[in-house]
């Protein structure tokens, strides 16, 4: 079975993001201003860099845009791309 590159990268990054947020929540509390600020920063940084990486991989001809036009900002979906917005060529 061929690895679905964008899907694997996206799901791994989401897992890292969720675990990082869990640690911050444990330390700061979910309702704290620090948690809210760090959560926004983590999401922005993660999605921005994933977008850059996926664009590079698309330019290299390794992946293509999802036919359903999914966006990483929408989060996990039941689509073939799982929400990454890209699938294998």
C-alpha positions as CSV (number, residue, x, y, z in Angstrom):
1,X,0.0,0.0,0.0
2,X,1.3,3.4,-1.0
3,X,1.6,6.0,1.8
4,X,-0.7,8.9,1.5
5,X,1.9,11.6,2.1
6,X,-0.1,14.7,2.9
7,X,-2.5,12.7,5.0
8,X,0.3,11.2,7.1
9,X,2.0,14.5,7.6
10,X,-1.2,16.3,8.5
11,X,-2.4,13.7,11.0
12,X,1.0,13.6,12.6
13,X,1.1,17.3,13.0
14,X,-2.4,17.4,14.4
15,X,-1.4,14.8,17.0
16,X,1.6,16.8,18.0
17,X,-0.6,20.0,18.2
18,X,-3.2,18.2,20.4
19,X,-0.6,16.8,22.7
20,X,1.2,20.1,23.1
21,X,-2.1,21.8,23.9
22,X,-2.9,19.2,26.5
23,X,0.4,19.9,28.2
24,X,-0.3,23.7,28.1
25,X,-3.8,23.1,29.4
26,X,-2.5,21.0,32.3
27,X,0.0,23.7,33.2
28,X,-2.0,26.9,32.6
29,X,-5.7,25.8,32.8
30,X,-8.1,25.8,29.9
31,X,-9.6,29.2,30.7
32,X,-6.4,31.1,31.3
33,X,-5.3,33.9,29.0
34,X,-2.0,32.2,28.5
35,X,-3.6,29.0,27.3
36,X,-5.8,31.0,24.8
37,X,-2.9,33.0,23.5
38,X,-0.6,30.0,23.1
39,X,-3.4,27.9,21.5
40,X,-4.0,30.6,18.8
41,X,-0.2,30.9,18.2
42,X,0.2,27.1,17.9
43,X,-2.7,26.7,15.5
44,X,-1.5,29.7,13.4
45,X,2.1,28.5,13.3
46,X,1.2,24.9,12.6
47,X,-1.3,25.7,9.8
48,X,0.9,28.3,8.1
49,X,3.9,25.9,8.0
50,X,1.8,23.0,6.9
51,X,0.4,25.1,4.1
52,X,4.0,26.1,3.0
53,X,5.1,22.4,3.1
54,X,2.1,21.2,1.1
55,X,2.6,23.9,-1.5
56,X,6.3,22.8,-1.9
57,X,5.3,19.2,-2.2
58,X,2.6,20.2,-4.8
59,X,5.2,22.2,-6.7
60,X,7.5,19.1,-6.7
61,X,4.7,17.0,-8.2
62,X,4.3,14.7,-5.1
63,X,0.8,15.7,-4.1
64,X,-2.2,17.6,-5.6
65,X,-5.2,19.5,-4.3
66,X,-8.1,17.5,-2.9
67,X,-11.0,17.3,-5.3
68,X,-13.4,18.3,-2.5
69,X,-11.3,21.5,-1.8
70,X,-10.8,20.6,1.9
71,X,-8.7,23.1,3.9
72,X,-6.4,22.4,6.8
73,X,-8.1,25.2,8.8
74,X,-11.4,23.1,8.7
75,X,-9.7,20.4,10.8
76,X,-10.1,16.6,10.4
77,X,-12.6,15.4,7.8
78,X,-13.8,12.1,6.6
79,X,-12.5,12.8,3.1
80,X,-9.6,10.8,1.5
81,X,-7.2,13.6,2.5
82,X,-8.5,13.7,6.1
83,X,-8.7,17.4,5.9
84,X,-5.1,18.2,4.7
85,X,-6.5,19.5,1.4
86,X,-4.1,17.3,-0.6
87,X,-3.9,13.8,-2.0
88,X,-1.2,11.8,-3.8
89,X,-0.8,12.1,-7.5
